Amino acid sequence: MNFFEYVNNELYCEKVPLKNIADEVGTPVFVYSRQTLERHLRVFSEPFSSVSHLVCYSMKACSNLAILKIFSRLGAGVDIVSGGELYRALSAGVEPSRIVYSGVGKRASEIDEALLAGILMFNVESEAELELLEIRARSLGIKARIALRVNPDVDPKTHPYISTGLQKNKFGIDTSRALDLYKQTLKMDWIEPIGIDCHIGSQLTELGPILEAVEKLVGILEQLRSDGIDIQYLDIGGGLGIPYDQEEPPMPSEYGAAVVERMRDLGVTLILEPGRVLVGNAGILLTQVLYLKKTKKKLFVIVDAAMNDLIRPSLYDAHHVVQKVTLRPSQSSPDKLITVDIVGPICESGDYLAKSRELGEVAFGDHLAVMSAGAYGFSMSSNYNSRPRAPEVLVDGENYYIIRERETYADLVRGERIPPHLQ
């Protein structure tokens, strides 16, 4: 459930008409609903209430400080994958003891920053990383708490670009090798193995692969305990999907019940790393129609949002529902629908938000809402074609707040220098 709905033919976010935001802030603009964000976190966390658990929001999905603050106020931590994300999390007031650090390419400087901050643990992705972590921990005199990210070789049945749990993927350590590395950590003075980690992919719509990976983690946990290694945390990652189109992912209640059944008596704290499932349907991208262009084969609706704002359709051929912000009663009946491609201004044939989509009749100046854009929307946006990035707005009841300003042309060239001999 989210808090975007029509009231008298006007699309609202909570109690704010989206047309007001489009008129006052301009387009394109990302809009998030606080009530939806909070509801999603509670609905996701509640099924795990019978066991010790920590929700570490996967902030790569959407890392605005206001959203991090909303989640941290409700007791959530974060899953980070860079020094920049660590900086953002700390800036938003996230407790370091609720931060886990994932990612295959941690630099020495980023490792130092995380050690000095006192994060909960590093999810280690390779033997080389483990060795560097020992060196940096010894240098700083700070013991590094770690989990090894195990690659369970489980097919997540998702888009290949967001699959992470197969042996052909760059993520994680082969199961048998992980067992050897855990034994090696016992000889490392500055490494403390406290967890096991696994993440098989994103936008997962079936429980089977998730539970298969959990079963493998439990088997590794039992083996490690028999070897005298005290594992306190079982990090099963995130990746639970959302309905963009016809998908029917498991409900959090179903997901939670199945996982809890398999780990209730293990005596560990469960770490969960949801991202998309918390923010995906809590945000939209508002855009305005610039032109209608009819060719022999297509009717193009050209809007002011583009692939630099929301790259998922171009990158993954992802489906996002597109809705008119203002409905005219005569245009809302089925016989008035038209088939269009909704495209942006960027000089790429792949610049589209929707293809062959049925939409009510539109005209210059109309506003459209690209739904389910809260995850991997702004966080994957760019300045391609020298386009300033869109602002972000948070709606809270009857009020809205600009939580990131629209970039300016000056922002586009900040930090650039022309060498003196070219002046």
Secondary structure as the mmCIF struct_conf table of DSSP 4:
data_model
#
loop_
_struct_conf.conf_type_id
_struct_conf.id
_struct_conf.beg_label_comp_id
_struct_conf.beg_label_asym_id
_struct_conf.beg_label_seq_id
_struct_conf.end_label_comp_id
_struct_conf.end_label_asym_id
_struct_conf.end_label_seq_id
BEND BEND1 PHE A 3 PHE A 3
STRN STRN1 PHE A 4 VAL A 7
TURN_TY1_P TURN_TY1_P1 ASN A 8 ASN A 9
STRN STRN2 GLU A 10 CYS A 13
TURN_TY1_P TURN_TY1_P2 GLU A 14 LYS A 15
STRN STRN3 VAL A 16 PRO A 17
HELX_RH_AL_P HELX_RH_AL_P1 LEU A 18 VAL A 25
BEND BEND2 THR A 27 PRO A 28
STRN STRN4 VAL A 29 SER A 33
HELX_RH_AL_P HELX_RH_AL_P2 ARG A 34 SER A 45
HELX_RH_3T_P HELX_RH_3T_P1 GLU A 46 PHE A 48
TURN_TY1_P TURN_TY1_P3 SER A 49 SER A 50
BEND BEND3 VAL A 51 VAL A 51
STRN STRN5 HIS A 53 SER A 58
HELX_RH_3T_P HELX_RH_3T_P2 MET A 59 ALA A 61
HELX_RH_AL_P HELX_RH_AL_P3 LEU A 65 ARG A 73
TURN_TY1_P TURN_TY1_P4 LEU A 74 GLY A 75
STRN STRN6 GLY A 77 ILE A 80
BEND BEND4 SER A 82 SER A 82
HELX_RH_AL_P HELX_RH_AL_P4 GLY A 83 SER A 91
TURN_TY1_P TURN_TY1_P5 ALA A 92 GLY A 93
HELX_RH_3T_P HELX_RH_3T_P3 PRO A 96 ARG A 98
STRN STRN7 ILE A 99 TYR A 101
BEND BEND5 VAL A 104 VAL A 104
HELX_RH_AL_P HELX_RH_AL_P5 ALA A 108 ALA A 117
TURN_TY1_P TURN_TY1_P6 GLY A 118 GLY A 118
BEND BEND6 LEU A 120 LEU A 120
STRN STRN8 MET A 121 VAL A 124
BEND BEND7 SER A 126 SER A 126
HELX_RH_AL_P HELX_RH_AL_P6 GLU A 127 LEU A 140
TURN_TY1_P TURN_TY1_P7 GLY A 141 GLY A 141
HELX_LH_PP_P HELX_LH_PP_P1 LYS A 143 LYS A 143
STRN STRN9 ALA A 144 ASN A 151
BEND BEND8 THR A 158 THR A 158
HELX_RH_3T_P HELX_RH_3T_P4 PRO A 160 ILE A 162
STRN STRN10 SER A 163 SER A 163
BEND BEND9 GLY A 165 LEU A 166
TURN_TY1_P TURN_TY1_P8 GLN A 167 LYS A 168
BEND BEND10 ASN A 169 GLY A 172
STRN STRN11 ILE A 173 ASP A 174
HELX_RH_AL_P HELX_RH_AL_P7 THR A 175 THR A 185
TURN_TY1_P TURN_TY1_P9 LEU A 186 LYS A 187
TURN_TY1_P TURN_TY1_P10 ASP A 189 TRP A 190
STRN STRN12 ILE A 191 ASP A 197
STRN STRN13 GLY A 201 GLY A 201
BEND BEND11 SER A 202 GLN A 203
STRN STRN14 LEU A 204 LEU A 204
HELX_RH_AL_P HELX_RH_AL_P8 LEU A 207 SER A 226
TURN_TY1_P TURN_TY1_P11 ASP A 227 GLY A 228
STRN STRN15 TYR A 233 ASP A 235
STRN STRN16 LEU A 240 LEU A 240
BEND BEND12 TYR A 244 GLN A 246
HELX_LH_PP_P HELX_LH_PP_P2 PRO A 249 MET A 251
HELX_RH_AL_P HELX_RH_AL_P9 PRO A 252 MET A 263
TURN_TY1_P TURN_TY1_P12 ARG A 264 ASP A 265
BEND BEND13 LEU A 266 LEU A 266
STRN STRN17 THR A 269 LEU A 272
HELX_RH_AL_P HELX_RH_AL_P10 ARG A 276 VAL A 279
HELX_RH_3T_P HELX_RH_3T_P5 GLY A 280 ALA A 282
STRN STRN18 GLY A 283 LYS A 294
BEND BEND14 LYS A 296 LYS A 297
STRN STRN19 LEU A 299 VAL A 303
BEND BEND15 ASP A 304 ASP A 304
TURN_TY1_P TURN_TY1_P13 MET A 307 ASP A 309
HELX_RH_AL_P HELX_RH_AL_P11 ARG A 312 TYR A 316
STRN STRN20 VAL A 322 LYS A 324
BEND BEND16 VAL A 325 VAL A 325
STRN STRN21 THR A 326 THR A 326
HELX_RH_3T_P HELX_RH_3T_P6 PRO A 329 GLN A 331
BEND BEND17 SER A 332 SER A 333
HELX_RH_3T_P HELX_RH_3T_P7 PRO A 334 LYS A 336
STRN STRN22 LEU A 337 VAL A 343
BEND BEND18 PRO A 345 GLU A 348
TURN_TY1_P TURN_TY1_P14 SER A 349 GLY A 350
STRN STRN23 TYR A 352 GLY A 360
TURN_TY1_P TURN_TY1_P15 PHE A 364 GLY A 365
STRN STRN24 HIS A 367 VAL A 370
BEND BEND19 SER A 372 SER A 372
BEND BEND20 GLY A 374 GLY A 377
HELX_RH_3T_P HELX_RH_3T_P8 PHE A 378 MET A 380
HELX_RH_3T_P HELX_RH_3T_P9 TYR A 384 SER A 386
HELX_LH_PP_P HELX_LH_PP_P3 ARG A 387 PRO A 391
STRN STRN25 GLU A 392 ASP A 396
TURN_TY1_P TURN_TY1_P16 GLY A 397 GLU A 398
STRN STRN26 ASN A 399 ARG A 404
HELX_LH_PP_P HELX_LH_PP_P4 GLU A 405 GLU A 407
HELX_RH_AL_P HELX_RH_AL_P12 TYR A 409 VAL A 413
TURN_TY1_P TURN_TY1_P17 ARG A 414 GLY A 415
HELX_RH_3T_P HELX_RH_3T_P10 PRO A 420 LEU A 422
#
